[in-house]
Amino acid sequence: MDQDILTILRQYQAALIFIGVDFSREDVQEALQETFDGFEDALMAVISYWRWNEEKLDYPSRVLVDALQKKWKPKKWDHGWMQDPRFIPPGQRWWKEAELRMGYELRNRLIVDVVDNSPSSSSLGYIVFRNKETLSLEVANRLGWERLIEYAKERAEEVLLDTRSSVYPEIW
């Protein structure tokens, strides 16, 4: 996918996922790959149509494909819609929630980053721990906050032990 198109898609991706678009579908992938002219207008048109239709679409992925193929134009577009908290990407949402649950200091000691996956992935994204191990956001959500914090602390201890052994090697 062209870098400019990907940059535009990232601006609207979280909103489209919230609406129900499945970016892993083959027809969606093909439509994304084949559309250049009117790409951003088509994405905005889907969001606009969803808002006009009282925030529901029966087949959101199909609507996106039609919008891309038929070069839909948005009607009554409002850039403020993109500030809807429901449209925050899953990784950013998780990062903010982690600060509330763990506190700023602990979160930043245990976790390096949270990465949102590309539009073609069916996964929400993943957490990167200090030891460079990763954990999908889906698994993290299933673990719950208490178990996840314990898991993250164990990973941080491994890094601390590895660092100490490399800085202070045993002398025979």
NUROKE-371202 format. One record per atom (N, C-alpha, C, O): x, y negated, z. Coordinates in steps of 0.1 Angstrom, whole numbers, padded with zeros to 4 digits, always signed. Last residue first. Layout:
BEGIN
XYZ...
//
This chain:
BEGIN
+0360+0157+0392+0364+0170+0397+0377+0169+0404+0382+0179+0410+0334+0135+0393+0349+0136+0392+0353+0149+0399+0349+0151+0410+0305+0128+0373+0312+0135+0384+0327+0136+0382+0331+0138+0371+0299+0094+0363+0301+0109+0360+0308+0115+0372+0315+0109+0380+0279+0071+0364+0288+0076+0375+0290+0091+0373+0284+0099+0379+0265+0068+0341+0272+0056+0346+0283+0061+0357+0294+0056+0357+0252+0092+0337+0261+0087+0327+0270+0075+0332+0281+0074+0327+0237+0094+0361+0246+0105+0357+0256+0100+0346+0268+0104+0346+0220+0071+0359+0230+0073+0370+0240+0083+0367+0252+0081+0370+0205+0077+0337+0213+0065+0337+0224+0067+0348+0236+0064+0345+0191+0100+0345+0200+0101+0333+0210+0089+0333+0221+0091+0330+0176+0089+0366+0185+0099+0368+0195+0101+0357+0207+0102+0360+0160+0071+0351+0168+0066+0362+0179+0076+0365+0191+0072+0366+0146+0088+0334+0155+0078+0328+0165+0073+0339+0176+0072+0336+0131+0102+0354+0140+0109+0345+0150+0100+0339+0162+0103+0338+0115+0082+0364+0125+0088+0373+0135+0095+0364+0147+0095+0367+0098+0077+0342+0107+0067+0346+0118+0072+0355+0130+0068+0354+0083+0101+0342+0092+0098+0331+0102+0087+0334+0114+0088+0330+0070+0098+0367+0079+0109+0365+0089+0107+0353+0100+0110+0354+0054+0075+0360+0065+0074+0371+0075+0086+0370+0087+0084+0371+0037+0086+0341+0046+0076+0337+0058+0074+0347+0069+0072+0344+0023+0104+0358+0030+0109+0346+0041+0099+0342+0052+0103+0339+0011+0086+0375+0020+0096+0380+0029+0102+0369+0041+0103+0370-0005+0073+0357+0005+0065+0364+0015+0075+0370+0027+0072+0369-0022+0093+0348-0013+0087+0339-0002+0079+0346+0009+0080+0341-0037+0099+0371-0028+0109+0365-0018+0103+0356-0006+0107+0355-0050+0074+0374-0042+0080+0384-0032+0090+0379-0020+0089+0382-0065+0070+0349-0054+0061+0353-0045+0067+0364-0033+0065+0363-0069+0098+0326-0074+0089+0336-0062+0081+0342-0050+0085+0340-0065+0116+0305-0058+0118+0318-0064+0110+0329-0065+0114+0341-0079+0105+0284-0084+0117+0290-0078+0120+0304-0084+0125+0313-0063+0083+0278-0076+0081+0282-0082+0093+0289-0090+0092+0299-0040+0097+0269-0039+0088+0281-0053+0086+0286-0055+0086+0299-0050+0109+0246-0046+0118+0258-0045+0109+0270-0050+0114+0281-0054+0086+0231-0066+0095+0234-0062+0104+0246-0071+0106+0254-0029+0075+0229-0039+0068+0237-0051+0077+0240-0057+0075+0251-0003+0098+0232-0013+0092+0224-0023+0085+0234-0025+0089+0245+0030+0091+0242+0017+0098+0246+0006+0091+0238+0005+0079+0238+0065+0096+0239+0053+0089+0236+0041+0098+0241+0042+0110+0243+0098+0088+0253+0087+0098+0250+0074+0090+0247+0073+0078+0251+0116+0070+0261+0113+0070+0247+0103+0081+0243+0100+0083+0231+0116+0065+0288+0125+0075+0283+0124+0078+0268+0129+0088+0263+0096+0046+0291+0110+0042+0292+0120+0052+0286+0131+0049+0281+0071+0053+0266+0076+0053+0279+0091+0049+0279+0097+0049+0268+0046+0041+0245+0060+0045+0245+0066+0042+0260+0065+0031+0265+0015+0053+0235+0022+0046+0245+0037+0051+0244+0040+0063+0242-0003+0050+0203+0004+0057+0214+0012+0048+0223+0014+0036+0219-0034+0052+0185-0021+0047+0187-0014+0055+0198-0019+0066+0202-0057+0065+0176-0058+0051+0181-0044+0045+0181-0043+0033+0179-0057+0085+0146-0054+0083+0160-0054+0068+0164-0051+0060+0155-0060+0087+0120-0072+0089+0128-0070+0086+0142-0079+0086+0150-0044+0063+0098-0043+0073+0109-0057+0075+0116-0064+0065+0118-0045+0042+0081-0048+0056+0075-0048+0067+0086-0051+0078+0083-0039+0019+0096-0053+0022+0092-0056+0036+0087-0067+0041+0088-0015+0029+0121-0019+0023+0108-0033+0027+0105-0039+0036+0111-0018+0025+0157-0015+0032+0144-0020+0025+0132-0028+0016+0133-0003+0004+0180-0015+0007+0173-0011+0014+0160-0002+0010+0153+0017+0011+0208+0017+0009+0193+0003+0013+0188-0002+0024+0190+0030-0003+0235+0019+0004+0231+0017+0001+0216+0017-0011+0212+0061+0000+0254+0053-0006+0243+0040+0003+0241+0040+0014+0246+0073+0008+0278+0080-0001+0269+0071-0008+0259+0072-0020+0257+0064+0014+0311+0060+0015+0297+0067+0004+0289+0068-0008+0293+0074+0009+0337+0071+0023+0333+0070+0024+0317+0073+0034+0311+0077-0018+0341+0088-0009+0345+0086+0005+0339+0096+0012+0335+0053-0028+0333+0065-0032+0325+0077-0023+0329+0086-0022+0321+0036-0018+0353+0034-0015+0339+0047-0017+0331+0050-0009+0323+0047-0030+0376+0048-0016+0374+0046-0012+0360+0053-0003+0354+0042-0058+0371+0055-0053+0373+0057-0038+0370+0065-0034+0363+0013-0060+0367+0023-0064+0357+0036-0058+0358+0042-0052+0349-0007-0032+0376+0000-0045+0379+0010-0047+0369+0015-0038+0362-0023-0011+0369-0010-0009+0375-0003-0021+0381+0005-0020+0389-0048-0022+0360-0048-0010+0368-0034-0008+0375-0034-0003+0387-0041-0045+0346-0051-0046+0356-0050-0034+0366-0051-0035+0378-0023-0035+0328-0018-0045+0337-0028-0046+0349-0024-0048+0360-0039-0017+0314-0028-0012+0322-0023-0022+0332-0019-0019+0343-0055-0035+0300-0061-0027+0310-0050-0021+0319-0052-0020+0332-0036-0045+0282-0042-0054+0291-0048-0046+0303-0047-0050+0314-0031-0021+0268-0020-0028+0274-0025-0038+0285-0020-0038+0296-0056-0015+0257-0050-0006+0267-0039-0013+0275-0039-0011+0287-0058-0036+0239-0068-0034+0249-0063-0026+0260-0064-0029+0272-0037-0030+0222-0037-0043+0229-0047-0042+0241-0044-0047+0252-0045-0005+0211-0033-0007+0219-0032-0019+0227-0028-0019+0239-0070-0012+0198-0070-0003+0210-0057-0004+0218-0057-0003+0230-0075-0047+0191-0070-0034+0187-0068-0025+0200-0065-0030+0210-0106-0063+0196-0092-0062+0201-0087-0048+0197-0094-0038+0200-0133-0065+0192-0124-0063+0180-0109-0063+0184-0101-0063+0175-0146-0071+0214-0147-0057+0210-0138-0054+0198-0136-0042+0195-0143-0098+0217-0134-0090+0225-0135-0075+0220-0126-0067+0223-0142-0118+0188-0151-0109+0196-0142-0099+0204-0133-0092+0197-0128-0133+0171-0125-0135+0185-0133-0126+0194-0131-0125+0206-0140-0131+0147-0128-0123+0149-0123-0124+0163-0114-0116+0167-0159-0150+0146-0164-0136+0149-0152-0127+0152-0153-0118+0159-0148-0174+0139-0149-0171+0153-0153-0157+0156-0151-0152+0167-0151-0176+0112-0138-0171+0116-0139-0168+0131-0131-0160+0136-0180-0166+0096-0175-0175+0107-0162-0168+0112-0163-0157+0117-0198-0166+0065-0186-0162+0073-0183-0172+0084-0183-0184+0082-0221-0166+0048-0221-0172+0061-0210-0167+0070-0212-0164+0082-0210-0137+0031-0221-0148+0032-0221-0153+0046-0221-0145+0056-0182-0126+0012-0189-0128+0025-0200-0139+0024-0198-0149+0017-0185-0106-0017-0181-0119-0011-0189-0121+0002-0201-0117+0003-0174-0075-0031-0183-0083-0024-0177-0096-0019-0165-0097-0016-0163-0058-0052-0158-0071-0049-0168-0080-0042-0171-0091-0047-0169-0032-0055-0178-0042-0062-0175-0056-0059-0181-0066-0063-0150-0019-0040-0151-0016-0055-0160-0026-0062-0157-0029-0074-0153-0030-0015-0140-0031-0022-0142-0029-0037-0136-0036-0045-0180-0024-0009-0175-0038-0009-0162-0040-0016-0161-0049-0024-0179+0004-0011-0187-0003-0020-0183-0018-0021-0182-0024-0032-0162+0009+0011-0158+0014-0002-0166+0006-0013-0160+0001-0022-0178-0001+0032-0165-0007+0029-0161-0003+0015-0156-0012+0008-0200+0016+0031-0202+0002+0029-0189-0005+0025-0188-0013+0016-0188+0040+0038-0193+0039+0025-0195+0024+0021-0193+0020+0010-0182+0034+0065-0171+0037+0056-0176+0035+0041-0168+0030+0033-0208+0030+0076-0199+0019+0075-0187+0022+0065-0183+0012+0059-0238+0038+0073-0226+0044+0067-0215+0034+0065-0212+0030+0054-0254+0022+0089-0256+0036+0089-0244+0043+0084-0240+0054+0089-0246-0004+0111-0245+0001+0097-0246+0016+0098-0240+0023+0106-0253-0032+0131-0254-0018+0129-0253-0015+0114-0258-0022+0106-0258-0059+0138-0246-0052+0143-0248-0037+0143-0245-0029+0152-0278-0070+0123-0280-0068+0137-0270-0058+0143-0273-0050+0152-0269-0075+0098-0278-0063+0100-0279-0060+0114-0281-0048+0118-0251-0096+0101-0264-0099+0095-0274-0088+0098-0286-0090+0101-0229-0081+0109-0235-0091+0118-0249-0094+0114-0258-0095+0122-0225-0065+0086-0227-0059+0099-0234-0068+0109-0244-0065+0115-0219-0086+0068-0231-0077+0066-0235-0070+0079-0247-0069+0082-0194-0094+0079-0206-0104+0078-0219-0096+0076-0229-0099+0083-0179-0072+0075-0181-0077+0089-0194-0086+0089-0202-0085+0098-0180-0071+0047-0185-0059+0055-0188-0064+0069-0198-0060+0075-0168-0095+0040-0182-0093+0037-0188-0081+0045-0199-0082+0049-0142-0092+0048-0150-0102+0056-0165-0099+0053-0173-0101+0062-0134-0073+0029-0134-0070+0043-0142-0079+0051-0150-0075+0060-0138-0089+0006-0146-0076+0008-0146-0072+0022-0156-0068+0027-0119-0109+0009-0133-0112+0008-0142-0100+0011-0152-0101+0018-0095-0094+0007-0099-0100+0020-0114-0104+0020-0121-0102+0030-0097-0086-0021-0096-0077-0009-0100-0083+0004-0109-0077+0011-0098-0099-0045-0110-0100-0036-0109-0091-0024-0119-0088-0018-0077-0077-0061-0084-0089-0062-0096-0089-0053-0104-0079-0053-0071-0050-0052-0062-0061-0050-0070-0074-0050-0069-0082-0040-0077-0016-0047-0083-0030-0046-0072-0040-0044-0064-0039-0034-0067+0009-0044-0070+0005-0057-0075-0010-0058-0076-0015-0069-0063+0015-0017-0052+0016-0026-0055+0009-0039-0045+0003-0045-0089+0014-0007-0079+0005-0002-0067+0004-0012-0062-0007-0014-0101+0035-0021-0106+0022-0024-0096+0011-0019-0094+0001-0025-0086+0057-0010-0085+0054-0024-0090+0040-0027-0083+0032-0035-0094+0055+0017-0080+0054+0013-0078+0050-0001-0071+0041-0005-0121+0061+0014-0117+0048+0020-0103+0045+0016-0099+0034+0011-0121+0087+0005-0127+0076-0004-0123+0062+0001-0121+0053-0007-0108+0100+0027-0101+0099+0014-0107+0088+0005-0100+0081-0002-0107+0087+0059-0114+0093+0048-0108+0090+0035-0102+0080+0033-0094+0073+0078-0087+0085+0074-0095+0092+0063-0090+0102+0057-0109+0051+0086-0098+0049+0076-0091+0062+0072-0083+0061+0062-0141+0047+0090-0131+0058+0092-0120+0057+0082-0122+0061+0070-0159+0021+0106-0151+0026+0094-0141+0036+0098-0133+0034+0107-0172+0011+0128-0174+0025+0125-0167+0030+0112-0169+0041+0108-0167-0013+0140-0180-0012+0133-0183+0003+0129-0194+0007+0127-0142-0008+0149-0153-0009+0159-0166-0007+0152-0175-0001+0157-0128-0008+0125-0129+0004+0132-0140+0004+0142-0147+0013+0144-0132-0035+0118-0138-0025+0110-0138-0011+0117-0148-0004+0115-0117-0047+0139-0131-0050+0138-0138-0039+0129-0149-0035+0133-0092-0037+0134-0098-0034+0146-0113-0036+0146-0121-0028+0151-0087-0048+0107-0087-0034+0110-0095-0031+0123-0104-0022+0122-0082-0074+0101-0096-0070+0102-0098-0056+0106-0109-0051+0109-0054-0077+0100-0062-0088+0106-0077-0083+0109-0083-0088+0119-0046-0056+0084-0043-0055+0099-0051-0066+0106-0055-0064+0118-0052-0064+0058-0059-0054+0065-0058-0053+0080-0068-0051+0087-0031-0083+0054-0045-0087+0054-0054-0077+0062-0062-0080+0070-0009-0066+0054-0010-0077+0064-0024-0082+0065-0029-0085+0076-0016-0050+0032-0015-0044+0046-0016-0054+0057-0022-0052+0067-0013-0068+0012-0026-0062+0014-0026-0056+0028-0036-0057+0035+0014-0073+0014+0005-0084+0016-0009-0079+0019-0016-0084+0027+0025-0047+0008+0027-0053+0021+0018-0065+0024+0013-0066+0035+0006-0022-0008+0013-0035-0009+0014-0041+0005+0004-0041+0012+0009+0012+0000+0000+0000+0000+0009-0012+0000+0019-0013+0007
//
